Protein backbone atom coordinates (compact mmCIF):
# COMPACT_ATOMS: atom_id res chain seq x y z
CA UNK A 1 0.00 0.00 0.00
CA UNK A 2 2.82 2.38 0.88
CA UNK A 3 4.51 1.64 -2.45
CA UNK A 4 1.26 2.31 -4.35
CA UNK A 5 0.84 5.66 -2.62
CA UNK A 6 4.49 6.54 -3.33
CA UNK A 7 4.00 5.71 -7.02
CA UNK A 8 0.74 7.70 -7.12
CA UNK A 9 2.43 10.74 -5.56
CA UNK A 10 5.32 10.69 -8.01
CA UNK A 11 2.92 10.26 -10.92
CA UNK A 12 1.02 13.29 -9.62
CA UNK A 13 4.26 15.31 -9.46
CA UNK A 14 5.14 14.28 -13.02
CA UNK A 15 1.70 15.42 -14.20
CA UNK A 16 2.13 18.65 -12.27
CA UNK A 17 5.37 19.52 -14.04
CA UNK A 18 3.84 18.65 -17.41
CA UNK A 19 0.95 21.02 -16.69
CA UNK A 20 3.20 23.93 -15.69
CA UNK A 21 4.00 24.71 -19.32
CA UNK A 22 0.61 23.62 -20.67
CA UNK A 23 -0.62 26.12 -23.30
CA UNK A 24 -3.41 28.04 -21.58
CA UNK A 25 -6.11 29.89 -23.47
CA UNK A 26 -7.24 33.40 -22.68
CA UNK A 27 -5.60 36.35 -20.99
CA UNK A 28 -4.87 36.89 -17.32
CA UNK A 29 -5.46 39.69 -14.83
CA UNK A 30 -5.26 40.30 -11.10
CA UNK A 31 -8.01 37.75 -10.48
CA UNK A 32 -7.28 34.04 -10.44
CA UNK A 33 -8.43 31.97 -13.40
CA UNK A 34 -8.64 28.22 -12.88
CA UNK A 35 -8.97 25.60 -15.59
CA UNK A 36 -9.00 21.83 -15.41
CA UNK A 37 -7.00 19.71 -17.79
CA UNK A 38 -7.10 16.01 -18.59
CA UNK A 39 -3.47 15.57 -19.64
CA UNK A 40 -3.81 12.24 -21.39
CA UNK A 41 -7.48 12.25 -22.35
CA UNK A 42 -8.28 9.24 -20.18
CA UNK A 43 -10.19 11.02 -17.43
CA UNK A 44 -8.00 9.62 -14.66
CA UNK A 45 -5.24 12.24 -14.31
CA UNK A 46 -6.96 15.58 -13.59
CA UNK A 47 -4.82 18.70 -13.20
CA UNK A 48 -6.01 22.15 -12.14
CA UNK A 49 -4.14 25.22 -13.44
CA UNK A 50 -4.65 28.54 -11.66
CA UNK A 51 -3.25 31.64 -13.37
CA UNK A 52 -3.01 35.32 -12.49
CA UNK A 53 -0.85 38.29 -13.42
CA UNK A 54 2.07 39.11 -11.12
CA UNK A 55 3.34 42.36 -12.57
CA UNK A 56 4.63 41.69 -16.07
CA UNK A 57 4.84 37.94 -15.48
CA UNK A 58 2.33 35.14 -14.94
CA UNK A 59 1.90 33.41 -11.60
CA UNK A 60 0.78 29.83 -12.07
CA UNK A 61 -0.25 27.22 -9.51
CA UNK A 62 -0.77 23.64 -10.64
CA UNK A 63 -2.34 20.84 -8.63
CA UNK A 64 -2.32 17.26 -9.88
CA UNK A 65 -4.24 14.30 -8.48
CA UNK A 66 -3.55 10.58 -8.83
CA UNK A 67 -5.74 8.29 -6.73
CA UNK A 68 -5.62 9.80 -3.21
CA UNK A 69 -2.37 11.68 -3.77
CA UNK A 70 -2.05 15.38 -4.60
CA UNK A 71 0.97 17.45 -5.65
CA UNK A 72 0.94 21.27 -5.84
CA UNK A 73 3.53 23.86 -6.89
CA UNK A 74 3.55 27.58 -7.70
CA UNK A 75 5.86 29.20 -10.22
CA UNK A 76 6.50 32.51 -11.92
CA UNK A 77 6.26 31.96 -15.66
CA UNK A 78 8.21 33.74 -18.38
CA UNK A 79 8.87 33.45 -22.09
CA UNK A 80 12.03 32.22 -23.74
CA UNK A 81 13.62 35.06 -25.64
CA UNK A 82 12.88 34.56 -29.33
CA UNK A 83 16.12 33.36 -30.96
CA UNK A 84 15.41 35.68 -33.90
CA UNK A 85 15.13 38.77 -31.67
CA UNK A 86 17.40 41.73 -32.44
CA UNK A 87 19.94 43.06 -30.01
CA UNK A 88 18.78 46.52 -31.17
CA UNK A 89 15.73 47.71 -33.14
CA UNK A 90 15.23 51.45 -33.80
CA UNK A 91 12.31 52.83 -35.76
CA UNK A 92 13.15 54.27 -39.18
CA UNK A 93 12.51 58.02 -39.05
CA UNK A 94 14.48 58.80 -42.21
CA UNK A 95 17.66 59.78 -40.34
CA UNK A 96 20.87 57.82 -39.69
CA UNK A 97 22.06 57.01 -36.19
CA UNK A 98 25.26 58.77 -35.17
CA UNK A 99 27.88 56.88 -33.17
CA UNK A 100 30.53 58.39 -30.89
CA UNK A 101 33.10 57.16 -28.40
CA UNK A 102 33.59 53.45 -27.71
CA UNK A 103 30.30 52.16 -29.11
CA UNK A 104 29.97 48.55 -30.20
CA UNK A 105 26.79 47.13 -31.73
CA UNK A 106 26.74 43.35 -32.09
CA UNK A 107 24.23 40.75 -33.14
CA UNK A 108 21.17 41.48 -35.33
CA UNK A 109 20.65 45.26 -35.41
CA UNK A 110 17.56 46.65 -37.17
CA UNK A 111 18.43 50.26 -38.03
CA UNK A 112 17.05 53.05 -40.22
CA UNK A 113 17.67 52.54 -43.92
CA UNK A 114 20.09 55.48 -43.90
CA UNK A 115 22.27 53.46 -41.55
CA UNK A 116 25.04 54.85 -39.36
CA UNK A 117 27.31 57.86 -39.38
CA UNK A 118 30.21 59.09 -37.29
CA UNK A 119 29.87 61.77 -34.64
CA UNK A 120 32.33 63.78 -32.55
CA UNK A 121 30.83 64.41 -29.12
CA UNK A 122 32.76 66.24 -26.39
CA UNK A 123 36.12 65.18 -27.76
CA UNK A 124 35.03 61.56 -28.33
CA UNK A 125 35.10 60.49 -32.00
CA UNK A 126 33.83 57.14 -33.24
CA UNK A 127 36.59 55.10 -34.82
CA UNK A 128 34.79 51.81 -35.43
CA UNK A 129 33.22 50.48 -38.62
CA UNK A 130 29.98 51.90 -39.98
CA UNK A 131 29.10 48.49 -41.42
CA UNK A 132 27.92 45.99 -38.81
CA UNK A 133 28.25 42.23 -39.13
CA UNK A 134 24.45 41.78 -39.01
CA UNK A 135 22.79 45.04 -39.98
CA UNK A 136 19.19 44.98 -41.23
CA UNK A 137 16.65 47.65 -42.15
CA UNK A 138 13.96 48.49 -39.60
CA UNK A 139 10.65 50.14 -40.51
CA UNK A 140 8.41 52.99 -39.40
CA UNK A 141 5.97 50.50 -37.86
CA UNK A 142 6.68 49.81 -34.19
CA UNK A 143 6.69 46.04 -33.49
CA UNK A 144 3.56 44.82 -31.76
CA UNK A 145 3.64 42.84 -28.55
CA UNK A 146 2.11 39.42 -28.21
CA UNK A 147 -1.64 39.65 -27.58
CA UNK A 148 -1.20 38.25 -24.06
CA UNK A 149 1.41 40.86 -23.21
CA UNK A 150 -0.72 43.65 -24.67
CA UNK A 151 -3.45 42.73 -22.23
CA UNK A 152 -1.04 42.69 -19.30
CA UNK A 153 0.34 46.10 -20.27
CA UNK A 154 -3.23 47.39 -20.28
CA UNK A 155 -3.63 46.09 -16.72
CA UNK A 156 -0.49 47.92 -15.62
CA UNK A 157 -2.18 51.28 -16.15
CA UNK A 158 -3.79 51.05 -12.75
CA UNK A 159 -3.81 49.04 -9.56
CA UNK A 160 -6.18 46.10 -9.41
CA UNK A 161 -6.41 44.27 -6.11
CA UNK A 162 -5.90 40.51 -6.37
CA UNK A 163 -8.78 38.29 -5.39
CA UNK A 164 -9.31 38.02 -1.60
CA UNK A 165 -6.30 40.24 -0.88
CA UNK A 166 -5.62 41.31 2.68
CA UNK A 167 -5.01 45.04 3.21
CA UNK A 168 -2.80 46.58 5.89
CA UNK A 169 -1.22 50.00 6.42
CA UNK A 170 2.57 50.28 6.41
CA UNK A 171 2.66 51.49 10.02
CA UNK A 172 0.51 48.55 11.11
CA UNK A 173 2.80 45.82 9.82
CA UNK A 174 3.44 43.33 12.64
CA UNK A 175 7.24 43.48 12.34
CA UNK A 176 10.15 44.83 10.31
CA UNK A 177 10.43 41.51 8.49
CA UNK A 178 7.41 40.06 6.67
CA UNK A 179 7.46 37.00 4.43
CA UNK A 180 4.21 36.02 2.70
CA UNK A 181 3.82 32.63 1.08
CA UNK A 182 2.40 32.52 -2.44
CA UNK A 183 0.11 29.76 -1.14
CA UNK A 184 -1.65 32.52 0.84
CA UNK A 185 -3.74 35.40 -0.48
CA UNK A 186 -1.79 38.51 -1.42
CA UNK A 187 -0.95 41.08 1.24
CA UNK A 188 -1.48 44.67 0.03
CA UNK A 189 0.49 47.23 2.07
CA UNK A 190 -1.02 50.71 1.82
CA UNK A 191 1.56 53.45 2.36
CA UNK A 192 -1.14 55.90 3.55
CA UNK A 193 1.04 59.02 3.48
CA UNK A 194 4.34 57.25 4.12
CA UNK A 195 6.80 57.93 1.33
CA UNK A 196 9.87 55.89 2.31
CA UNK A 197 10.62 52.20 2.43
CA UNK A 198 13.57 51.68 4.74
CA UNK A 199 15.04 49.38 7.37
CA UNK A 200 12.69 46.48 6.64
CA UNK A 201 12.39 43.25 4.67
CA UNK A 202 9.33 42.26 2.64
CA UNK A 203 9.21 39.12 0.55
CA UNK A 204 6.77 36.92 -1.29
CA UNK A 205 3.12 37.53 -2.12
CA UNK A 206 3.17 41.22 -1.15
CA UNK A 207 2.14 44.38 -3.00
CA UNK A 208 3.12 47.92 -1.97
CA UNK A 209 0.58 50.54 -3.02
CA UNK A 210 1.24 54.28 -2.81
CA UNK A 211 -0.66 57.30 -4.14
CA UNK A 212 2.49 59.42 -3.73
CA UNK A 213 5.98 59.16 -5.14
CA UNK A 214 7.98 56.57 -3.23
CA UNK A 215 11.63 56.36 -2.16
CA UNK A 216 13.25 52.96 -1.57
CA UNK A 217 16.27 53.31 0.69
CA UNK A 218 19.35 51.12 0.45
CA UNK A 219 18.50 49.73 3.90
CA UNK A 220 15.27 48.19 2.55
CA UNK A 221 15.48 44.63 1.21
CA UNK A 222 12.90 42.59 -0.65
CA UNK A 223 12.17 39.57 -2.83
CA UNK A 224 9.48 39.27 -5.52
CA UNK A 225 7.75 42.50 -4.43
CA UNK A 226 5.26 44.46 -6.55
CA UNK A 227 5.25 48.24 -6.11
CA UNK A 228 2.51 50.47 -7.53
CA UNK A 229 3.32 54.19 -7.29
CA UNK A 230 3.26 57.31 -9.51
CA UNK A 231 7.07 57.56 -9.35
CA UNK A 232 9.70 55.43 -7.62
CA UNK A 233 13.22 56.46 -6.59
CA UNK A 234 15.54 53.55 -5.84
CA UNK A 235 18.42 54.80 -3.72
CA UNK A 236 22.07 54.20 -4.53
CA UNK A 237 23.37 50.92 -3.17
CA UNK A 238 19.99 49.16 -3.03
CA UNK A 239 19.96 45.37 -3.58
CA UNK A 240 16.76 43.42 -4.14
CA UNK A 241 14.28 41.79 -6.50
CA UNK A 242 11.16 43.78 -7.31
CA UNK A 243 8.79 45.09 -9.96
CA UNK A 244 8.02 48.83 -10.04
CA UNK A 245 4.79 49.65 -11.89
CA UNK A 246 4.52 53.41 -12.36
CA UNK A 247 2.86 56.21 -14.31
CA UNK A 248 5.74 58.70 -14.07
CA UNK A 249 8.88 56.57 -14.12
CA UNK A 250 11.64 55.04 -12.00
CA UNK A 251 15.00 56.57 -11.06
CA UNK A 252 17.56 53.99 -9.91
CA UNK A 253 20.65 55.44 -8.27
CA UNK A 254 24.26 54.38 -8.71
CA UNK A 255 25.77 51.08 -7.55
CA UNK A 256 22.37 49.45 -7.10
CA UNK A 257 21.50 45.87 -8.04
CA UNK A 258 18.05 44.87 -9.28
CA UNK A 259 18.20 41.10 -9.26
CA UNK A 260 16.60 38.75 -11.76
CA UNK A 261 13.75 38.86 -12.47
CA UNK A 262 13.11 42.54 -11.75
CA UNK A 263 10.93 44.81 -13.87
CA UNK A 264 10.64 48.58 -14.30
CA UNK A 265 7.45 49.77 -15.99
CA UNK A 266 6.13 53.21 -16.95
CA UNK A 267 2.87 53.67 -18.80
CA UNK A 268 3.56 57.27 -19.81
CA UNK A 269 0.59 58.89 -18.14
CA UNK A 270 0.38 62.66 -18.48
CA UNK A 271 2.83 64.14 -15.96
CA UNK A 272 4.98 67.24 -15.69
CA UNK A 273 7.94 66.82 -18.00
CA UNK A 274 8.87 63.55 -19.68
CA UNK A 275 8.49 60.27 -17.76
CA UNK A 276 11.87 58.57 -17.37
CA UNK A 277 13.15 55.15 -16.41
CA UNK A 278 16.81 55.59 -15.48
CA UNK A 279 19.54 53.17 -14.40
CA UNK A 280 22.39 54.90 -12.58
CA UNK A 281 26.12 54.58 -13.02
CA UNK A 282 27.51 51.11 -12.21
CA UNK A 283 24.03 49.79 -11.49
CA UNK A 284 23.30 46.17 -12.42
CA UNK A 285 19.87 44.99 -13.51
CA UNK A 286 18.56 41.73 -14.93
CA UNK A 287 14.97 41.55 -16.11
CA UNK A 288 12.60 43.75 -18.08
CA UNK A 289 12.14 47.46 -18.78
CA UNK A 290 8.81 48.40 -20.39
CA UNK A 291 7.71 51.94 -21.22
CA UNK A 292 4.76 52.81 -23.37
CA UNK A 293 2.34 55.62 -24.16
CA UNK A 294 -1.37 54.96 -24.32
CA UNK A 295 -3.73 57.49 -25.85
CA UNK A 296 -3.40 61.15 -26.71
CA UNK A 297 -3.11 62.24 -23.07
CA UNK A 298 0.02 60.18 -22.46
CA UNK A 299 3.64 61.17 -23.02
CA UNK A 300 6.24 58.87 -24.54
CA UNK A 301 8.75 58.02 -21.78
CA UNK A 302 12.52 57.99 -22.09
CA UNK A 303 14.67 55.07 -20.94
CA UNK A 304 18.20 56.03 -19.86
CA UNK A 305 20.91 53.43 -19.27
CA UNK A 306 23.81 55.36 -17.79
CA UNK A 307 27.47 54.89 -18.61
CA UNK A 308 28.98 52.02 -16.67
CA UNK A 309 25.69 50.26 -15.93
CA UNK A 310 25.06 46.61 -16.84
CA UNK A 311 21.67 45.46 -18.08
CA UNK A 312 20.65 41.94 -19.05
CA UNK A 313 17.22 41.24 -20.49
CA UNK A 314 14.60 43.05 -22.55
CA UNK A 315 13.92 46.76 -23.11
CA UNK A 316 10.86 47.96 -25.00
CA UNK A 317 10.07 51.67 -25.12
CA UNK A 318 7.60 53.54 -27.27
CA UNK A 319 9.92 56.50 -26.97
CA UNK A 320 13.63 57.31 -26.92
CA UNK A 321 16.40 55.27 -25.30
CA UNK A 322 19.77 56.52 -24.12
CA UNK A 323 22.16 53.61 -24.39
CA UNK A 324 25.19 53.41 -22.14
CA UNK A 325 27.21 50.76 -20.37
CA UNK A 326 26.78 47.12 -21.39
CA UNK A 327 23.41 45.84 -22.60
CA UNK A 328 22.98 42.14 -23.27
CA UNK A 329 19.57 41.27 -24.63
CA UNK A 330 16.95 42.90 -26.83
CA UNK A 331 16.34 46.67 -27.07
CA UNK A 332 13.37 47.98 -29.06
CA UNK A 333 12.77 51.73 -29.18
CA UNK A 334 11.35 54.51 -31.30
CA UNK A 335 14.60 56.50 -31.31
CA UNK A 336 17.92 57.07 -29.55
CA UNK A 337 19.03 60.11 -27.58
CA UNK A 338 22.23 61.21 -25.87
CA UNK A 339 22.21 63.68 -22.99
CA UNK A 340 25.52 65.23 -21.94
CA UNK A 341 26.20 68.01 -19.41
CA UNK A 342 26.28 70.49 -22.26
CA UNK A 343 23.61 69.36 -24.73
CA UNK A 344 21.05 66.85 -25.96
CA UNK A 345 21.84 64.92 -29.14
CA UNK A 346 18.96 63.15 -30.79
CA UNK A 347 19.69 60.07 -32.88
CA UNK A 348 23.06 59.49 -31.17
CA UNK A 349 24.72 56.65 -29.23
CA UNK A 350 27.97 57.00 -27.28
CA UNK A 351 29.99 54.54 -25.17
CA UNK A 352 27.50 51.68 -25.31
CA UNK A 353 28.08 47.96 -25.85
CA UNK A 354 24.94 46.27 -27.16
CA UNK A 355 24.97 42.52 -27.74
CA UNK A 356 22.47 39.67 -27.97
CA UNK A 357 21.66 37.32 -25.12
CA UNK A 358 23.99 34.32 -25.02
CA UNK A 359 21.88 32.38 -22.51
CA UNK A 360 19.38 30.24 -24.44
CA UNK A 361 17.47 29.57 -21.22
CA UNK A 362 16.88 33.23 -20.33
CA UNK A 363 13.20 34.01 -19.70
CA UNK A 364 11.54 37.40 -20.02
CA UNK A 365 8.19 38.64 -21.27
CA UNK A 366 8.76 38.15 -24.99
CA UNK A 367 8.99 41.66 -26.47
CA UNK A 368 9.85 40.34 -29.92
CA UNK A 369 8.01 37.92 -32.18
CA UNK A 370 5.97 34.91 -31.21
CA UNK A 371 8.51 32.12 -31.47
CA UNK A 372 9.36 31.90 -27.78
CA UNK A 373 7.84 29.28 -25.48
CA UNK A 374 6.59 29.71 -21.91
CA UNK A 375 8.58 28.09 -19.11
CA UNK A 376 9.19 28.25 -15.37
CA UNK A 377 11.14 31.41 -14.60
CA UNK A 378 11.26 30.92 -10.85
CA UNK A 379 9.69 28.53 -8.35
CA UNK A 380 7.78 30.59 -5.78
CA UNK A 381 7.31 27.88 -3.14
CA UNK A 382 10.91 26.98 -2.34
C-alpha positions in Angstrom: 0.0 0.0 0.0 2.8 2.4 0.9 4.5 1.6 -2.4 1.3 2.3 -4.3 0.8 5.7 -2.6 4.5 6.5 -3.3 4.0 5.7 -7.0 0.7 7.7 -7.1 2.4 10.7 -5.6 5.3 10.7 -8.0 2.9 10.3 -10.9 1.0 13.3 -9.6 4.3 15.3 -9.5 5.1 14.3 -13.0 1.7 15.4 -14.2 2.1 18.6 -12.3 5.4 19.5 -14.0 3.8 18.6 -17.4 0.9 21.0 -16.7 3.2 23.9 -15.7 4.0 24.7 -19.3 0.6 23.6 -20.7 -0.6 26.1 -23.3 -3.4 28.0 -21.6 -6.1 29.9 -23.5 -7.2 33.4 -22.7 -5.6 36.4 -21.0 -4.9 36.9 -17.3 -5.5 39.7 -14.8 -5.3 40.3 -11.1 -8.0 37.7 -10.5 -7.3 34.0 -10.4 -8.4 32.0 -13.4 -8.6 28.2 -12.9 -9.0 25.6 -15.6 -9.0 21.8 -15.4 -7.0 19.7 -17.8 -7.1 16.0 -18.6 -3.5 15.6 -19.6 -3.8 12.2 -21.4 -7.5 12.2 -22.3 -8.3 9.2 -20.2 -10.2 11.0 -17.4 -8.0 9.6 -14.7 -5.2 12.2 -14.3 -7.0 15.6 -13.6 -4.8 18.7 -13.2 -6.0 22.1 -12.1 -4.1 25.2 -13.4 -4.7 28.5 -11.7 -3.2 31.6 -13.4 -3.0 35.3 -12.5 -0.8 38.3 -13.4 2.1 39.1 -11.1 3.3 42.4 -12.6 4.6 41.7 -16.1 4.8 37.9 -15.5 2.3 35.1 -14.9 1.9 33.4 -11.6 0.8 29.8 -12.1 -0.3 27.2 -9.5 -0.8 23.6 -10.6 -2.3 20.8 -8.6 -2.3 17.3 -9.9 -4.2 14.3 -8.5 -3.6 10.6 -8.8 -5.7 8.3 -6.7 -5.6 9.8 -3.2 -2.4 11.7 -3.8 -2.1 15.4 -4.6 1.0 17.4 -5.6 0.9 21.3 -5.8 3.5 23.9 -6.9 3.5 27.6 -7.7 5.9 29.2 -10.2 6.5 32.5 -11.9 6.3 32.0 -15.7 8.2 33.7 -18.4 8.9 33.4 -22.1 12.0 32.2 -23.7 13.6 35.1 -25.6 12.9 34.6 -29.3 16.1 33.4 -31.0 15.4 35.7 -33.9 15.1 38.8 -31.7 17.4 41.7 -32.4 19.9 43.1 -30.0 18.8 46.5 -31.2 15.7 47.7 -33.1 15.2 51.4 -33.8 12.3 52.8 -35.8 13.1 54.3 -39.2 12.5 58.0 -39.0 14.5 58.8 -42.2 17.7 59.8 -40.3 20.9 57.8 -39.7 22.1 57.0 -36.2 25.3 58.8 -35.2 27.9 56.9 -33.2 30.5 58.4 -30.9 33.1 57.2 -28.4 33.6 53.4 -27.7 30.3 52.2 -29.1 30.0 48.5 -30.2 26.8 47.1 -31.7 26.7 43.4 -32.1 24.2 40.8 -33.1 21.2 41.5 -35.3 20.6 45.3 -35.4 17.6 46.7 -37.2 18.4 50.3 -38.0 17.0 53.0 -40.2 17.7 52.5 -43.9 20.1 55.5 -43.9 22.3 53.5 -41.5 25.0 54.8 -39.4 27.3 57.9 -39.4 30.2 59.1 -37.3 29.9 61.8 -34.6 32.3 63.8 -32.5 30.8 64.4 -29.1 32.8 66.2 -26.4 36.1 65.2 -27.8 35.0 61.6 -28.3 35.1 60.5 -32.0 33.8 57.1 -33.2 36.6 55.1 -34.8 34.8 51.8 -35.4 33.2 50.5 -38.6 30.0 51.9 -40.0 29.1 48.5 -41.4 27.9 46.0 -38.8 28.2 42.2 -39.1 24.5 41.8 -39.0 22.8 45.0 -40.0 19.2 45.0 -41.2 16.6 47.7 -42.2 14.0 48.5 -39.6 10.6 50.1 -40.5 8.4 53.0 -39.4 6.0 50.5 -37.9 6.7 49.8 -34.2 6.7 46.0 -33.5 3.6 44.8 -31.8 3.6 42.8 -28.6 2.1 39.4 -28.2 -1.6 39.7 -27.6 -1.2 38.3 -24.1 1.4 40.9 -23.2 -0.7 43.7 -24.7 -3.5 42.7 -22.2 -1.0 42.7 -19.3 0.3 46.1 -20.3 -3.2 47.4 -20.3 -3.6 46.1 -16.7 -0.5 47.9 -15.6 -2.2 51.3 -16.2 -3.8 51.0 -12.8 -3.8 49.0 -9.6 -6.2 46.1 -9.4 -6.4 44.3 -6.1 -5.9 40.5 -6.4 -8.8 38.3 -5.4 -9.3 38.0 -1.6 -6.3 40.2 -0.9 -5.6 41.3 2.7 -5.0 45.0 3.2 -2.8 46.6 5.9 -1.2 50.0 6.4 2.6 50.3 6.4 2.7 51.5 10.0 0.5 48.5 11.1 2.8 45.8 9.8 3.4 43.3 12.6 7.2 43.5 12.3 10.1 44.8 10.3 10.4 41.5 8.5 7.4 40.1 6.7 7.5 37.0 4.4 4.2 36.0 2.7 3.8 32.6 1.1 2.4 32.5 -2.4 0.1 29.8 -1.1 -1.7 32.5 0.8 -3.7 35.4 -0.5 -1.8 38.5 -1.4 -1.0 41.1 1.2 -1.5 44.7 0.0 0.5 47.2 2.1 -1.0 50.7 1.8 1.6 53.4 2.4 -1.1 55.9 3.6 1.0 59.0 3.5 4.3 57.2 4.1 6.8 57.9 1.3 9.9 55.9 2.3 10.6 52.2 2.4 13.6 51.7 4.7 15.0 49.4 7.4 12.7 46.5 6.6 12.4 43.3 4.7 9.3 42.3 2.6 9.2 39.1 0.5 6.8 36.9 -1.3 3.1 37.5 -2.1 3.2 41.2 -1.2 2.1 44.4 -3.0 3.1 47.9 -2.0 0.6 50.5 -3.0 1.2 54.3 -2.8 -0.7 57.3 -4.1 2.5 59.4 -3.7 6.0 59.2 -5.1 8.0 56.6 -3.2 11.6 56.4 -2.2 13.3 53.0 -1.6 16.3 53.3 0.7 19.3 51.1 0.5 18.5 49.7 3.9 15.3 48.2 2.5 15.5 44.6 1.2 12.9 42.6 -0.6 12.2 39.6 -2.8 9.5 39.3 -5.5 7.8 42.5 -4.4 5.3 44.5 -6.5 5.2 48.2 -6.1 2.5 50.5 -7.5 3.3 54.2 -7.3 3.3 57.3 -9.5 7.1 57.6 -9.4 9.7 55.4 -7.6 13.2 56.5 -6.6 15.5 53.5 -5.8 18.4 54.8 -3.7 22.1 54.2 -4.5 23.4 50.9 -3.2 20.0 49.2 -3.0 20.0 45.4 -3.6 16.8 43.4 -4.1 14.3 41.8 -6.5 11.2 43.8 -7.3 8.8 45.1 -10.0 8.0 48.8 -10.0 4.8 49.7 -11.9 4.5 53.4 -12.4 2.9 56.2 -14.3 5.7 58.7 -14.1 8.9 56.6 -14.1 11.6 55.0 -12.0 15.0 56.6 -11.1 17.6 54.0 -9.9 20.7 55.4 -8.3 24.3 54.4 -8.7 25.8 51.1 -7.6 22.4 49.4 -7.1 21.5 45.9 -8.0 18.0 44.9 -9.3 18.2 41.1 -9.3 16.6 38.7 -11.8 13.8 38.9 -12.5 13.1 42.5 -11.8 10.9 44.8 -13.9 10.6 48.6 -14.3 7.5 49.8 -16.0 6.1 53.2 -16.9 2.9 53.7 -18.8 3.6 57.3 -19.8 0.6 58.9 -18.1 0.4 62.7 -18.5 2.8 64.1 -16.0 5.0 67.2 -15.7 7.9 66.8 -18.0 8.9 63.6 -19.7 8.5 60.3 -17.8 11.9 58.6 -17.4 13.1 55.2 -16.4 16.8 55.6 -15.5 19.5 53.2 -14.4 22.4 54.9 -12.6 26.1 54.6 -13.0 27.5 51.1 -12.2 24.0 49.8 -11.5 23.3 46.2 -12.4 19.9 45.0 -13.5 18.6 41.7 -14.9 15.0 41.6 -16.1 12.6 43.7 -18.1 12.1 47.5 -18.8 8.8 48.4 -20.4 7.7 51.9 -21.2 4.8 52.8 -23.4 2.3 55.6 -24.2 -1.4 55.0 -24.3 -3.7 57.5 -25.8 -3.4 61.1 -26.7 -3.1 62.2 -23.1 0.0 60.2 -22.5 3.6 61.2 -23.0 6.2 58.9 -24.5 8.7 58.0 -21.8 12.5 58.0 -22.1 14.7 55.1 -20.9 18.2 56.0 -19.9 20.9 53.4 -19.3 23.8 55.4 -17.8 27.5 54.9 -18.6 29.0 52.0 -16.7 25.7 50.3 -15.9 25.1 46.6 -16.8 21.7 45.5 -18.1 20.6 41.9 -19.1 17.2 41.2 -20.5 14.6 43.1 -22.6 13.9 46.8 -23.1 10.9 48.0 -25.0 10.1 51.7 -25.1 7.6 53.5 -27.3 9.9 56.5 -27.0 13.6 57.3 -26.9 16.4 55.3 -25.3 19.8 56.5 -24.1 22.2 53.6 -24.4 25.2 53.4 -22.1 27.2 50.8 -20.4 26.8 47.1 -21.4 23.4 45.8 -22.6 23.0 42.1 -23.3 19.6 41.3 -24.6 16.9 42.9 -26.8 16.3 46.7 -27.1 13.4 48.0 -29.1 12.8 51.7 -29.2 11.3 54.5 -31.3 14.6 56.5 -31.3 17.9 57.1 -29.5 19.0 60.1 -27.6 22.2 61.2 -25.9 22.2 63.7 -23.0 25.5 65.2 -21.9 26.2 68.0 -19.4 26.3 70.5 -22.3 23.6 69.4 -24.7 21.1 66.8 -26.0 21.8 64.9 -29.1 19.0 63.1 -30.8 19.7 60.1 -32.9 23.1 59.5 -31.2 24.7 56.7 -29.2 28.0 57.0 -27.3 30.0 54.5 -25.2 27.5 51.7 -25.3 28.1 48.0 -25.9 24.9 46.3 -27.2 25.0 42.5 -27.7 22.5 39.7 -28.0 21.7 37.3 -25.1 24.0 34.3 -25.0 21.9 32.4 -22.5 19.4 30.2 -24.4 17.5 29.6 -21.2 16.9 33.2 -20.3 13.2 34.0 -19.7 11.5 37.4 -20.0 8.2 38.6 -21.3 8.8 38.2 -25.0 9.0 41.7 -26.5 9.9 40.3 -29.9 8.0 37.9 -32.2 6.0 34.9 -31.2 8.5 32.1 -31.5 9.4 31.9 -27.8 7.8 29.3 -25.5 6.6 29.7 -21.9 8.6 28.1 -19.1 9.2 28.3 -15.4 11.1 31.4 -14.6 11.3 30.9 -10.8 9.7 28.5 -8.4 7.8 30.6 -5.8 7.3 27.9 -3.1 10.9 27.0 -2.3 
